[in-house]
Amino acid sequence: MASIAIIGGTGALGKGIARRLVAAGHAVTIGSRSAEKAQATAGELGAAGYAANADAAEGKDVVIVTVPHASQGDTLAQIRDRIGDAVVVDTTVPLVPPKVMRVQLPVEGSAAAQARAHLGPEARLVTAFHNVSAHHLDSDHAIDCDVLVFSDDVAARQTVVDLCPGMGLRGLSGGALANSAAAEALTSILIYMNKTYKADGAGIRFTNLAEAPAIP
């Protein structure tokens, strides 16, 4: 089992991911700007511990960053010198309120590119969990959704793909970090689909993948 920090673990996405990782038996530390909130969430989920974001990130196998785009830069700066050789999973989607149903990627091309700039070239950066509804993750029911995982570090990418089955999800390699832009953009489309077709957290599923892992 892995030691995993959830940075921003008291938010909707962070809490949902943490819930499923705890259920899978991983040692999860909830990170937050507020130690009080982190303690409450850790207690609710049965997590291994809680800490301020920077402290939570230190000494972990995997660090999952689950903060809004507006907080991405500051949060990554806080943990940059504490991550060591951990696999860092950035879930950031560059939504621009109030027009969140419109794709508005940053000038760098993606939130992934921004994360790379903040963390530097040595960080084992992966992006994932862009297209999975937070409220579905924060539940015990099955989720009819694939998780696309992107990285230039093939081993780090596979580490995150391998976490997914224990979370009740199918992880699929989406290729290089540059490809993250497609999943980030797709989030706005899914929000639009939710509204237009009255969906309760629309997701994506890839078909006819002969050698893909089985769907949970």
C-alpha positions in Angstrom: 0.0 0.0 0.0 1.2 3.5 -0.7 1.6 6.6 1.5 -0.5 9.3 -0.1 -1.0 13.0 0.6 -4.2 14.7 -0.6 -3.3 18.4 -0.9 -6.6 20.4 -0.6 -8.1 17.3 0.9 -11.0 19.1 2.6 -12.5 20.2 -0.8 -15.0 18.2 -2.7 -12.6 16.5 -5.1 -9.9 15.9 -2.6 -12.3 14.4 0.0 -13.8 12.1 -2.7 -10.4 10.9 -3.8 -9.3 10.4 -0.2 -12.4 8.4 0.7 -11.7 5.9 -2.0 -8.0 5.6 -1.3 -8.6 5.1 2.4 -11.2 2.4 1.5 -8.5 0.7 -0.7 -6.2 0.5 2.3 -3.7 3.2 1.5 -2.1 5.4 4.3 -3.7 8.8 3.4 -2.8 12.1 4.9 -5.3 15.0 4.5 -3.6 18.3 3.7 -5.2 21.6 4.0 -4.6 25.3 4.7 -6.7 24.8 7.8 -5.4 22.2 10.3 -8.8 22.1 12.0 -10.6 21.3 8.7 -8.0 18.7 7.9 -8.4 17.0 11.2 -12.2 16.9 10.9 -12.0 15.3 7.4 -9.3 12.8 8.4 -11.5 11.8 11.3 -14.5 11.4 9.1 -12.7 9.2 6.6 -10.5 7.3 8.9 -7.4 8.7 7.2 -3.9 8.0 8.6 -3.3 11.6 9.5 -3.6 15.3 8.7 -1.3 18.3 8.3 -0.8 21.6 6.7 -0.3 21.2 2.9 3.5 21.5 2.9 3.9 19.1 5.8 1.5 16.6 4.3 3.5 16.4 1.1 6.8 15.5 2.8 8.0 11.9 2.6 5.1 10.5 0.6 5.0 8.0 -2.3 2.2 10.0 -4.0 1.1 13.6 -3.6 -2.3 14.4 -5.2 -3.1 18.1 -5.6 -6.8 18.9 -5.6 -7.2 22.7 -5.6 -9.0 25.2 -7.8 -7.0 26.6 -10.7 -6.8 30.0 -9.0 -4.9 28.3 -6.1 -2.7 26.0 -8.2 0.4 28.2 -8.4 0.5 29.1 -4.7 -0.2 25.6 -3.6 2.5 24.0 -5.8 5.0 26.6 -4.6 4.2 25.6 -1.0 4.9 21.9 -1.6 7.7 22.1 -4.3 10.6 21.7 -1.9 8.9 19.0 0.2 7.8 16.4 -2.5 11.2 14.7 -2.9 10.8 12.0 -5.5 7.1 11.5 -4.9 4.8 11.1 -7.9 2.8 14.4 -7.9 -0.7 14.1 -9.4 -2.2 17.4 -10.4 -6.0 17.3 -10.9 -6.3 21.0 -11.9 -8.8 22.1 -14.5 -8.5 25.7 -15.8 -12.1 26.7 -15.4 -12.8 30.4 -15.7 -16.0 31.4 -13.9 -18.6 32.3 -14.7 -18.3 30.7 -18.1 -17.3 27.3 -16.9 -19.1 25.5 -19.8 -16.7 27.2 -22.3 -13.2 25.8 -22.9 -10.7 28.5 -21.8 -7.3 26.9 -21.7 -4.5 29.2 -20.4 -1.9 30.8 -22.7 0.6 28.1 -21.7 -1.7 25.5 -23.3 -2.9 23.7 -20.2 -2.9 23.6 -16.4 -0.4 20.7 -16.7 2.0 23.0 -18.5 1.6 25.6 -15.7 2.2 22.8 -13.1 5.4 21.8 -14.8 6.6 25.4 -14.8 5.8 25.7 -11.0 7.4 22.4 -10.0 10.4 22.3 -12.4 11.7 19.7 -14.8 12.7 17.2 -12.1 9.3 16.7 -10.5 7.6 13.4 -11.4 4.5 15.1 -12.6 1.3 13.3 -13.6 -2.2 14.7 -14.3 -5.4 12.8 -13.8 -9.0 12.8 -12.4 -10.1 15.7 -14.5 -13.4 14.2 -15.7 -14.7 12.3 -12.6 -17.5 13.9 -10.6 -16.4 14.8 -7.1 -19.7 13.8 -5.5 -19.6 10.4 -7.2 -16.1 9.9 -5.8 -17.3 10.9 -2.3 -19.7 7.9 -2.2 -19.6 4.1 -2.1 -21.3 3.3 -5.3 -19.7 2.2 -8.6 -18.7 5.0 -11.0 -19.3 4.5 -14.8 -16.3 6.6 -15.8 -12.7 6.1 -17.0 -9.8 8.1 -15.6 -7.3 9.4 -18.2 -3.7 9.7 -16.8 -1.0 11.8 -18.4 2.7 12.1 -17.9 6.1 12.1 -19.7 7.3 9.8 -16.9 6.0 6.4 -17.9 6.6 4.7 -14.6 4.9 7.6 -12.7 1.9 7.4 -15.1 1.6 3.7 -14.5 1.7 4.2 -10.7 -1.5 6.4 -10.9 -3.2 4.0 -13.4 -2.5 1.2 -10.9 -4.2 3.2 -8.0 -7.5 3.4 -9.9 -8.9 -0.2 -9.6 -8.8 0.0 -5.9 -10.8 3.1 -6.1 -13.5 1.4 -8.2 -12.3 3.2 -11.4 -10.6 2.2 -14.6 -7.4 4.1 -15.2 -6.2 4.5 -18.7 -2.9 5.9 -20.0 -3.6 9.1 -22.0 0.0 9.5 -23.1 2.3 12.5 -22.7 1.7 15.4 -20.3 0.9 17.6 -23.3 -2.2 15.5 -23.9 -3.6 16.6 -20.6 -5.0 19.7 -22.4 -7.7 17.5 -24.0 -9.0 16.1 -20.7 -8.9 19.6 -19.1 -10.9 21.0 -22.0 -13.4 18.1 -21.8 -14.3 19.1 -18.3 -16.1 22.2 -19.6 -17.9 20.0 -22.1 -19.1 17.6 -19.3 -20.4 20.5 -17.3 -22.3 21.6 -20.4 -23.7 18.1 -20.8 -24.7 17.9 -17.2 -26.8 21.0 -17.6 -28.2 20.3 -21.1 -29.1 16.7 -20.5 -29.9 16.9 -16.8 -27.0 14.5 -16.0 -25.9 13.7 -12.4 -22.2 14.0 -13.1 -21.5 12.9 -16.7 -18.4 11.0 -17.3 -16.5 9.3 -20.2 -15.9 5.7 -21.1 -13.7 4.4 -23.9 -14.9 1.4 -25.8 -13.3 -1.3 -28.0 -10.0 -1.2 -26.1 -8.9 -4.9 -26.6 -6.0 -4.8 -24.1 -7.4 -2.3 -21.6 -8.0 -3.3 -17.9 -11.4 -4.6 -17.1 -14.1 -2.2 -16.1 -14.6 -2.4 -12.3 
